[in-house]
Amino acid sequence: MYTTNELLSNLDKLHTTDLGAVRIKKNLSLDTDEVIDWCKLSIKQPDASVTRSGKNWYVRVNGCILTIHAHSYTVITAHKIKK
């Protein structure tokens, strides 16, 4: 059984690739170049919903979904939630 605490206790390992940062920034229309810092702050939000399915964590927060590889803590992508 995986818990949200596992992701929260490993936020210091959170990272992405250069292309991943560009993709996340574009998909979420972020105004910051500090994509990982933005992701960390979002994951810490009290209304963040964290689930794990297979090899990935999925975090629903701020109207978007972050996809994070569960073993490497790489933020793979992020998308706005369609209404």
C-alpha positions as CSV (number, residue, x, y, z in Angstrom):
1,M,0.0,0.0,0.0
2,Y,1.3,3.4,-1.0
3,T,0.5,6.5,0.9
4,T,0.6,10.2,0.1
5,N,3.3,10.5,2.8
6,E,5.7,8.6,0.7
7,L,5.5,11.3,-2.0
8,L,5.6,14.1,0.5
9,S,8.6,12.8,2.3
10,N,10.5,12.5,-0.9
11,L,9.8,16.0,-2.4
12,D,13.5,16.8,-2.2
13,K,14.0,14.2,-4.9
14,L,11.5,15.8,-7.3
15,H,13.0,16.8,-10.6
16,T,12.3,16.9,-14.3
17,T,14.2,17.1,-17.6
18,D,14.8,20.3,-19.5
19,L,12.2,19.3,-22.1
20,G,9.9,18.2,-19.3
21,A,10.0,21.7,-17.7
22,V,9.2,23.3,-21.0
23,R,6.3,20.9,-21.6
24,I,4.9,21.4,-18.1
25,K,5.2,25.2,-18.3
26,K,3.5,25.2,-21.7
27,N,0.7,22.8,-20.7
28,L,-0.2,24.7,-17.5
29,S,0.5,28.2,-18.9
30,L,2.9,28.9,-16.0
31,D,4.5,32.3,-15.6
32,T,7.5,30.9,-13.7
33,D,10.7,29.2,-14.9
34,E,10.9,27.4,-11.5
35,V,8.6,24.6,-12.6
36,I,9.8,22.1,-9.9
37,D,9.4,24.6,-7.1
38,W,5.8,25.3,-8.4
39,C,5.1,21.5,-8.4
40,K,6.4,21.1,-4.9
41,L,4.3,23.9,-3.6
42,S,1.3,22.5,-5.4
43,I,1.8,19.0,-4.0
44,K,2.0,20.4,-0.5
45,Q,-1.4,22.1,-0.8
46,P,-4.0,20.8,1.6
47,D,-6.5,20.2,-1.2
48,A,-4.1,18.2,-3.3
49,S,-5.3,14.7,-4.1
50,V,-2.5,12.2,-4.5
51,T,-3.0,8.7,-5.9
52,R,-0.7,6.1,-7.2
53,S,-1.5,3.8,-10.1
54,G,1.3,1.4,-11.2
55,K,4.6,3.2,-11.7
56,N,3.2,6.7,-11.4
57,W,1.9,9.2,-8.8
58,Y,-1.0,11.4,-10.0
59,V,-1.6,14.7,-8.1
60,R,-4.8,16.6,-8.8
61,V,-4.5,20.2,-7.6
62,N,-5.0,23.7,-8.8
63,G,-7.1,22.5,-11.7
64,C,-4.4,20.3,-13.1
65,I,-3.0,16.8,-12.9
66,L,0.7,16.2,-12.4
67,T,2.2,12.8,-13.4
68,I,5.3,11.8,-11.4
69,H,7.3,8.6,-11.9
70,A,7.1,6.8,-8.5
71,H,10.6,5.4,-8.4
72,S,12.7,8.3,-9.8
73,Y,10.4,11.1,-8.7
74,T,10.6,12.7,-12.2
75,V,7.7,14.9,-13.0
76,I,6.8,13.5,-16.4
77,T,4.0,15.8,-17.5
78,A,1.1,18.0,-16.3
79,H,-2.2,18.8,-17.9
80,K,-5.1,21.1,-17.1
81,I,-8.2,19.3,-16.0
82,K,-10.8,19.8,-18.7
83,K,-14.1,21.0,-17.4
